[in-house]
Amino acid sequence: MRRLNRYALLLTAAFLTAPLQAQDDTLQPPSKKEWGEIVERSQRKAIPEDEAPDVVLEEDELRVTLYDIRDLVLDLAPSSHSLPKSLEGEYVDRLDTEHAKELKTALDGLTNAVRRHVVPPMDSKANPLGVQIIEDRLLVVSGTEQQHEWVKSFLLRLRRGGTAMVKVETRCIEIPRGALAALGAKTPPMGAVGPEHEAVVATVLQNAFQKKEGWELTSSPQLVVHPLRKATLSLVNQMAYVKEWRVTMVQPEATLIADPVIDVIEEGFSFDYVVTPLPGDRYAVDVEFWRAAVERPIETRKVRVATDPATDNTISIPVVTRMTIESTFTAASGKAIAFVTPANDQDRDLLVWIQVSPIRMPGGGGRIQALGYASDESPSPEGPRVEVEPPVEPAPSDGR
Amino acid sequence: MTMTNDERERLWALVHARLDERRDPLADEEVTGLLVDDPEALHEVLDLSRQLRALEAAGEAPDAKPSPWTPLAVAAGLLLLALGAWALRGSGEEVSPTTAGAVAESEPLPPNLDPSAVVHRLTITVTTERSDERVVTRFDGERSERTVERLLGDDATAAPVLATIQTTRSIGGNQP
């Protein structure tokens, strides 16, 4: 593990100190000679011969591969191409422009997507290098053969329209408590309802749309989101009410008056989504849902204040139910997941239904056209760029 | 759909090798590793397995008479099935959600293959607050805990817990 750590540092250092010779519009993989120089330079850092990185990789059955993702970066952060050329090769962390922030968001999203969803999962202790992005255009993955196959599939998925925006439909429906069980779904009072209960959920949606008594569609937001980025939707209403009365002395005549204490309750809902396209026409969805609702009618009470014992003053005693749902799920395109939870402490449940589906843009995806493919052509499965895999044969290049 | 031709060839070579060994190809880690990203190929493998089972069942029928042609017929059947699967390999059609869902619902999937929807993590917290009481219900995917607290007003430093109830439940939905 220590050797892998060292290798991670050396690999990063090697690329920092000797950035690849990038041409204007294409990134060439390092030639065998250049790769040898990089490895040689790293070995000069007092690494014993028997701890050479390649030996370590063989022992641990891990292989490091560099994937050229510059085309994907342009898709995920379209404005990044307008960064000044003088900044090429700089770490985006050092930059402070909006474009750089967009680029950093895209790179972080891509890195996190691989780390979180790679199959089989990565063991960060046994594989400290894991997933990195260097020079804003090379995805460095240390992993097993299976993990590399997944990464290839994932990148291919992104290149085949996976960077296009996706639609997230959400429906929040209040239903009578135990309604799902009554409809035949053996679900717990709190939990997830999968596609195996699709028919039951369809009945719930139908009842809500038909506004049957006891079934209420409380919100039905639809979001069109960029994949790999956090998207937020919130609708919050502030409700003020008199919580209590206090006696306050006011000057200059030292008069005692009844002073209402106003409290504010925020009610509404918010959603946070991160959608990750996965191989096999699937999506991973990280969702955080928050809802606060005040039970109506709001209970009130009459109180009398010492300053004016003959007058009734009113205070409100609202009952507020707040709920949060945090989940990560994967679903095939067009398949839905629903979450069910008590909506209040008495007789209502809440069903939150979420479905992710791609948006079919007329004329094909923008990236494909931008790269010069006709809209009805598929890009090469290997992507428009060369995958950098050490060691490689020298690539035909005029300037190298 | 997401496999390269080389991966396809590797997959089918492995599937036939496992079948030749009279083993379930879906119990092979490499096979499932290749299939995990390609529901279409999974469907083909499942079809092949099902048809082979049907062939075996027909061969084991009590009134079936042994014939010197039986091995040849089985081999021919296998060849036809393999050719059929090979012909399907390059179709390049997108797997529709319905297809993926149908696979998940009609076939018992190996544990490392995702069905059409899987919940990996789920936490639900519901808090009902009144003027003098707070009821908190937390569900972490496996168990739920319900806590009742007495609110003592603004001057109170801590709300005493009146009761805590724990129950264990299934997360619901599909599980990885």
Boltz contact constraints between the chains, C-beta under 6 A:
constraints:
  - contact:
      token1: [A, 119]
      token2: [B, 36]
      max_distance: 6.0
  - contact:
      token1: [A, 146]
      token2: [B, 33]
      max_distance: 6.0
  - contact:
      token1: [A, 153]
      token2: [B, 2]
      max_distance: 6.0
  - contact:
      token1: [A, 153]
      token2: [B, 37]
      max_distance: 6.0
  - contact:
      token1: [A, 156]
      token2: [B, 2]
      max_distance: 6.0
  - contact:
      token1: [A, 187]
      token2: [B, 172]
      max_distance: 6.0
  - contact:
      token1: [A, 188]
      token2: [B, 169]
      max_distance: 6.0
  - contact:
      token1: [A, 188]
      token2: [B, 172]
      max_distance: 6.0
  - contact:
      token1: [A, 190]
      token2: [B, 124]
      max_distance: 6.0
  - contact:
      token1: [A, 190]
      token2: [B, 139]
      max_distance: 6.0
  - contact:
      token1: [A, 190]
      token2: [B, 144]
      max_distance: 6.0
  - contact:
      token1: [A, 191]
      token2: [B, 171]
      max_distance: 6.0
  - contact:
      token1: [A, 191]
      token2: [B, 172]
      max_distance: 6.0
  - contact:
      token1: [A, 192]
      token2: [B, 119]
      max_distance: 6.0
  - contact:
      token1: [A, 192]
      token2: [B, 122]
      max_distance: 6.0
  - contact:
      token1: [A, 192]
      token2: [B, 172]
      max_distance: 6.0
  - contact:
      token1: [A, 192]
      token2: [B, 173]
      max_distance: 6.0
  - contact:
      token1: [A, 193]
      token2: [B, 173]
      max_distance: 6.0
  - contact:
      token1: [A, 194]
      token2: [B, 117]
      max_distance: 6.0
  - contact:
      token1: [A, 194]
      token2: [B, 173]
      max_distance: 6.0
  - contact:
      token1: [A, 194]
      token2: [B, 174]
      max_distance: 6.0
  - contact:
      token1: [A, 195]
      token2: [B, 101]
      max_distance: 6.0
  - contact:
      token1: [A, 195]
      token2: [B, 116]
      max_distance: 6.0
  - contact:
      token1: [A, 195]
      token2: [B, 117]
      max_distance: 6.0
  - contact:
      token1: [A, 279]
      token2: [B, 2]
      max_distance: 6.0
  - contact:
      token1: [A, 279]
      token2: [B, 37]
      max_distance: 6.0
  - contact:
      token1: [A, 280]
      token2: [B, 37]
      max_distance: 6.0
  - contact:
      token1: [A, 280]
      token2: [B, 39]
      max_distance: 6.0
  - contact:
      token1: [A, 281]
      token2: [B, 95]
      max_distance: 6.0
  - contact:
      token1: [A, 317]
      token2: [B, 131]
      max_distance: 6.0
  - contact:
      token1: [A, 319]
      token2: [B, 130]
      max_distance: 6.0
  - contact:
      token1: [A, 320]
      token2: [B, 129]
      max_distance: 6.0
  - contact:
      token1: [A, 321]
      token2: [B, 128]
      max_distance: 6.0
  - contact:
      token1: [A, 322]
      token2: [B, 127]
      max_distance: 6.0
  - contact:
      token1: [A, 323]
      token2: [B, 126]
      max_distance: 6.0
  - contact:
      token1: [A, 324]
      token2: [B, 125]
      max_distance: 6.0
  - contact:
      token1: [A, 325]
      token2: [B, 124]
      max_distance: 6.0
  - contact:
      token1: [A, 326]
      token2: [B, 123]
      max_distance: 6.0
  - contact:
      token1: [A, 327]
      token2: [B, 121]
      max_distance: 6.0
  - contact:
      token1: [A, 327]
      token2: [B, 122]
      max_distance: 6.0
  - contact:
      token1: [A, 328]
      token2: [B, 120]
      max_distance: 6.0
  - contact:
      token1: [A, 328]
      token2: [B, 121]
      max_distance: 6.0
  - contact:
      token1: [A, 329]
      token2: [B, 119]
      max_distance: 6.0
  - contact:
      token1: [A, 330]
      token2: [B, 118]
      max_distance: 6.0
  - contact:
      token1: [A, 331]
      token2: [B, 117]
      max_distance: 6.0
  - contact:
      token1: [A, 332]
      token2: [B, 97]
      max_distance: 6.0
  - contact:
      token1: [A, 332]
      token2: [B, 100]
      max_distance: 6.0
  - contact:
      token1: [A, 332]
      token2: [B, 116]
      max_distance: 6.0
  - contact:
      token1: [A, 333]
      token2: [B, 97]
      max_distance: 6.0
  - contact:
      token1: [A, 334]
      token2: [B, 97]
      max_distance: 6.0
  - contact:
      token1: [A, 335]
      token2: [B, 97]
      max_distance: 6.0
  - contact:
      token1: [A, 335]
      token2: [B, 101]
      max_distance: 6.0
  - contact:
      token1: [A, 335]
      token2: [B, 116]
      max_distance: 6.0
  - contact:
      token1: [A, 335]
      token2: [B, 117]
      max_distance: 6.0
  - contact:
      token1: [A, 337]
      token2: [B, 117]
      max_distance: 6.0
  - contact:
      token1: [A, 341]
      token2: [B, 124]
      max_distance: 6.0
  - contact:
      token1: [A, 341]
      token2: [B, 126]
      max_distance: 6.0
  - contact:
      token1: [A, 342]
      token2: [B, 126]
      max_distance: 6.0
  - contact:
      token1: [A, 345]
      token2: [B, 128]
      max_distance: 6.0
  - contact:
      token1: [A, 345]
      token2: [B, 135]
      max_distance: 6.0
  - contact:
      token1: [A, 381]
      token2: [B, 4]
      max_distance: 6.0
